[in-house]
Amino acid sequence: MSQQSRREFFRTAGIGATAGALVYGTSCANKDVITKPEGYKRLNLGMASYTFRKFSLDDTLAMTNKLGLKHIAFKSMHLPLESTEEEIKAAAAKTREAGLDLYGCGVVYMANEEQVNQAFNYAKAAGMKVIIGVPEHNLLELVNEKVQEYDIIVAIHNHGPGDERYPAPSDVYERVKNLDKRIGLCMDIGHTQRIGLDPSVETEKYFDRLLDVHIKDVSASTKEGTTVEIGRGIIDIPKFLGTLLKLGYTGKVSLEYEKDEDDPLAGAAESIGYIKGVLAVI
């Protein structure tokens, strides 16, 4: 989406919102109709804690709350995979006391049977529903068994150019399409765009296995593309969010903001604000 078309989208949306406010403001006693941007609540927005990888768990929880998000998935720097069961349960309790849903973990790499077992035991101890993972191809049958034993979803993350395991959503889909339906795709829309694919088109193709989303924006549809604030890059975010809504997506849409690792809050806030603005008017 070009910068010009993006501006046009919000200009048109702004006119529509203003017109609606004038109509409802003069004819409707319930002012909540025009003051609450309820649209964004149709998707479950969350945080991939890798965004705050340079910060402590306490700071990460505080900043996620400041952004108005209610769901979070931990990367291991915020709760190491090697933690004891007691440490895992304590961190999970702290997260829930902060008012956040600790729905998952990731990205978790699984290179051998021990790491598969560790990932599932970790998620179970924390009460997580989703493992966002990258299992080696030869371990998928074991993962399939564990999913059935633990009733925990495994959403396999695509990593775009240079990824030898799962560069594109199709590489995940072709490997898991005959496995338990609780094994599917965590689509990273930035890496999908960087490999030259349209995230909205890929969502349509593989929706039956779309279990989690990492949302971001990137500077180019090439390997050299880097994360930018959502709305400043080249991904057509309104089209992508509209696709999720059209298809009735019910999983999490978690921000993974990889820019400004020493000071990410402003860019994360801009990104979440853009998403909520789009959702409020489409």
N, C-alpha and C positions, 0 to 999 in steps of 0.2 A: 504494500500500500504506500503510495507516495505521500510526502509531507503535505502536498496540496490537497489530495483527496482526503487525508486524515483531518485537515482543518475544515474541509467542506462537510465532512461527516458531523463534526461537532457543531459547526455553524447551523446546519439543518436541524440537528437534534435540539439545539438550543432554541431555535424558533418554535419547534413543536412543543417543547416543554413550557415556553413562555405562553404560547397560545392556550395550552391546557390549563395553566395556572389562572389565566384571565377568565376562562369559562367556569372553572370550578370555584374560583374565588368569588364569583358573583352569584352562583346558583346552588352551591352545595354547602350545607351547614357543617359537614365533617371536614375540617381543614386538614386532617391527617392525610386526606387523599392527595394533597399537593405538597406536603412537607416531608414525607418519608420516601427516600429513594429505595423502594423495596426490591427493585429488580435484581440487585446483586445477590440477594438471599436465595435465588433460585439455583445458585451453584455454591458448593462448599469450598470456600477459599481457605487455604492453609499456608503454612510456612515450611520449607525445607531448611532445616537448621544450618545446613552448610553455608547459607547466606551470612551467618554470624560466626563463622569458623574461627575468628580471632578472639572471640569473646567467651566469657564463662557461661555456664548453664544459667545462673541467676540473671545475668544481663540478657541472655538470649530470650528467656521467658518474659522479661520485662519489656523488651523491644517488640516482641511478637504481640503482646497485649497492647502496646502503644499503637501498633498498626491496626488494631481492631480485628485481629484474626482469632479464631477459636480452635484451630486444628494445627498440629505440628508433627513433623516426622524428624527424628533425631539422626544426625550423622554421628559417627563414633567419638568425635572429639568432645561431644557433650554428654555422652554416656558410653564409655569404652565397651567394646564387645567382650572384653576379658573380665568385666566386672563380676563380682559375686552376685548371687541371687538377691541377697539382702541389699546390696548397693543398687541394683537395678530397681527393686521395689521401692526403695527410698526415693530415688530420682523420679520414678513414675508418680509416686504420691505427691512429691513437691510440684510436679507439673500440673497435676489435677487440682491441687490446692490453689494454684495460680489461675485457675479457671480455664485451662487449656485441655483439649482432647489430644492425648498422645496416641495418635492413630497408627503410627508406623515408624520404620527406621530405614535408613539407606542414604546413599547407595552402599549395599553390603556385597562384597566380593566373596564368591564361594569357589575355591580352587581345589578343594578336596572334601572327603566325607566328613572330616572333623569340623570343617568350617560350615558345612550345611547343618550339622547337628547343633553347633554353637549358635547359629543364626536363629534357628527355631526355638531353642531353649531360652535365648535372650528375649525374643519377641513374646513368648508365652509368659515369662516372669514379669515383663512390663505391662502385660495386658494389651499388647499391640495387635491390630487386626491385619496389618499389611507389612510385608517385607519387600522393600524396593531393592531388588538384587540383580547381580550379574553372576549366575552360575555357569560354570564351564559346561559345554554341550554334553559331555559324557556323564554329567551329574543330574541331568534333567529327570531321568527315571527315579532317582533317589528323591529329588525334590518333589516329584509327583506323589511318592509314597508319604512324604512328610506332610504335605498339604492335606492329604486325606486323614492322616493321624491327628494333626494339630488343629485343623480347620482354620488355618492362617493363609491369607492370600499372598502369592508371590507375583509381584509386578516387575517384569524384567525391563531394565532401563537401556534404551538405545543411546549410543554415545557419538554417532556421527562419523565424520572423516577420521580415518586412522584407527578406528575401533575394529579389531579383528574378529570379535565375537558377535556383536549385535549393532552394526552401524546404523541400520535403518529399521523402522517399525516392521517391515516385511520380514527381516531376518529373525525377529522375535516370533512373529506370527507363524511362519513356516515351521519353526521348531516346536511350537506348543499347541498347534491347532488340534492335535489328536490327544492331548493330555487333559487332565482335570480342568474344568472351566475356571477354577480358582487360580490357575496359572495363566498370566497374560502379560500385558504391556503397560509399562510406565512410559508414556510418550514424553520425551523431552523435546518440546517444540523448537527450541533453539538449535539443538543438534540435528533435528530433522530438517530445518531450513538450511543449515550449513552444508548438508549433503545434497542440496538442490531440490528438495521435495517440499510441497505445500502441506503444512500441518493439517489444514482443514480437509484436504483431499485424503490424506493418510488416515485421518480420524474416521471419515466415511467408510474407507476400505476395511478397516480393522476394528470397527467399533465393538463388535461382539467380544473382543478380548481386551478392550481398553479398561484398565482397572485403576490407573492413577495417572496424573498429569503433572509434569514440571513445566511451569509457564515462565517464560522470559522473552526477551527481544534480543536480536542480534544485528550487527552492523552490515553483514554481507552474507550472501548465499554461497559461501566458499569455506574451505578449511580455515582461512584467515579471519573469518567473521568472529567478532567478540561480543560479549554481553554488553548491552546498553540499557538505559532506563526504558521500561515498557512505554511505547508510544514514540520513541525516538529512533527506532530501528526500522527494519524492512518487513517484519512479519505483519500480516493483516490481522491484527488482534480482534477487531470487531467481527470479521468473518469467522475466525476460529471460535470465539465465544458463542456466536450465533449458531455455529454448527453443533457445539456441545448442547446448547439449549434445545435445538431442533430435534436432536437424537435422544434427548431425555437422559443425559449423563448424570449419574448420581454419586460418582466417586469424588475424590478430593482434587482440587486444582491448586497446587502448592507453588508459591513463588520460590524460585531458586535464582537469586540475584548474585552473580559471580563477580561483579564489578566492585571496586572500592572496598576491598576486604578489610581495610583498617578503619573505615568510616562508612558503613553501608546503609545507615538508617535513612538518610535523606533520599537516596536513590530507590530504596525499597518502598518508602512512603509514596514517592512519585509514581512508582509502578503500580502499587495497590490502588492508589487514587485513580489512575487511568483506567484500570480494570473495572473498578466500581462505577466510574463515570459511564463507561460503555454499557455496562449491564443495566444501569438505571434508565437508559434511553432506548435499548433495543428490545 
